């Protein structure tokens, strides 16, 4: 199984969770994703562009590692 490359929001969310460490007692992924979504929507376009650039780099590395990869969801 080849995992999908993360998009810009997923990279931002994982960075946010790692940077917060144990400062937040909340551990439910549903609530953490909701908070990350609110912060993401509040960001400026310039700040989001940084994450979109990182996502493009990760996607290019993923393509180099798996050149024939195509997302095919199982139904």
N, C-alpha and C positions, 0 to 999 in steps of 0.2 A: 504494500500500500504506500503510495506516494502522497505525502500531505500537501495540501494547498498552500501556496505562499500567502502570508498574512497581508491584509490591506493596510492602508494608512491608519485607520481607526484602531485596528487590532494591535498594531505596533505601539500606538500612543497608549492604549489601555494597559498593555503589559508593562510599558515603561512607568506609567503612573503607579501601578500596583507595586512595582519593585522599589520605586523611589519613596513611597509612603512607608514601607517597612511595616513595623508593628505599631505604628502611631495610631492607626484606626482599628478599633476593636471589632468593626463590622467584618464578618467573614463570608456572608452569603454572596455568592457570585451575582445573583440577580440585582442586589442593591449596589454592588460595586460597579456593575456595568451601567446601571442607571446614572450613578454619580459621574462616571467617566463620560457618558453620553452628554450630560448637561455641561460638563467642562469643555467637551469637544465642540459643542454648538456655540459656546460662549467665546471660543478662540477666534482671533482675527484670521483673515484669509492668508496673511503672510506666515503666521504661525502654523497653520494647517499645511501650507505649501512645503514646509520643512519635512513634515511627516509623509506627504505624498512623494517627495523626492526620495526619502529613505525606503518607502515601499517599492518604488521603481527600482532602486538598487537591489533590494532583496529579491524582487521578482526576476531581475536580470541574472542574479546569481543562481536562483532556482532553475531558470531556463538553461543556464550553462551546465548545471548538474544533471538535469533531466530534460534533454533537448526535445524529446518526443512527447512531453507531458501535455495532456489536454484534460481539463476538468470534465468528468463524467459522473454526475451524481447517480447513485443507485436508487432505483424506484421500487 
